[in-house]
Amino acid sequence: AEDFSYFADAAKGGFFHLGCGNKKLGITASIHTEHFDIDEECLKVGVLMQVNNVLSLLK
């Protein structure tokens, strides 16, 4: 993520943050910790977002 601005200088791009925690399930640890985990339901959201991006580009 820290290098993204350099890539965006060379080519058009987009950056988004996909949250992966879930307080109801107790998934609250920060990244880069031994307790980090993700709510795998977020993967569906991420895939749908990227598919919509590709479909928009193909129009």
C-alpha positions as CSV (number, residue, x, y, z in Angstrom):
1,A,0.0,0.0,0.0
2,E,2.8,2.4,0.8
3,D,4.2,2.0,-2.8
4,F,0.8,2.5,-4.5
5,S,1.3,6.2,-5.1
6,Y,4.4,5.5,-7.2
7,F,2.5,3.1,-9.4
8,A,-0.4,5.5,-9.7
9,D,2.0,8.1,-11.0
10,A,2.9,5.8,-13.9
11,A,-0.6,4.4,-14.7
12,K,-4.2,5.0,-13.8
13,G,-5.2,3.0,-10.8
14,G,-7.5,2.7,-7.9
15,F,-7.0,1.8,-4.3
16,F,-9.6,0.6,-1.8
17,H,-9.5,-0.7,1.7
18,L,-11.5,-3.9,2.3
19,G,-12.3,-4.4,6.0
20,C,-11.9,-8.0,7.2
21,G,-12.9,-7.8,10.8
22,N,-16.1,-8.7,12.5
23,K,-16.8,-7.6,16.1
24,K,-19.7,-10.1,16.4
25,L,-17.4,-13.0,15.7
26,G,-14.6,-11.6,17.8
27,I,-12.4,-10.9,14.8
28,T,-10.8,-7.7,15.9
29,A,-7.0,-8.1,16.0
30,S,-4.9,-5.7,13.9
31,I,-2.8,-6.9,11.0
32,H,0.8,-7.9,11.7
33,T,-0.1,-9.5,15.1
34,E,-0.2,-13.1,16.1
35,H,-3.9,-13.0,16.6
36,F,-4.8,-11.5,13.2
37,D,-7.7,-13.3,11.5
38,I,-10.2,-12.4,8.8
39,D,-14.0,-12.9,8.4
40,E,-13.9,-14.8,5.1
41,E,-17.2,-13.2,4.2
42,C,-15.2,-10.1,3.2
43,L,-13.7,-12.1,0.4
44,K,-17.1,-12.2,-1.4
45,V,-17.3,-8.4,-1.1
46,G,-13.8,-8.0,-2.5
47,V,-14.4,-10.3,-5.4
48,L,-17.7,-8.6,-6.3
49,M,-16.0,-5.3,-6.2
50,Q,-13.3,-6.3,-8.5
51,V,-15.7,-8.1,-10.9
52,N,-17.7,-4.9,-11.1
53,N,-14.6,-2.9,-11.8
54,V,-13.6,-5.2,-14.7
55,L,-17.2,-5.1,-16.1
56,S,-17.2,-1.3,-16.0
57,L,-13.9,-1.2,-17.8
58,L,-15.2,-3.5,-20.6
59,K,-18.2,-1.2,-21.3
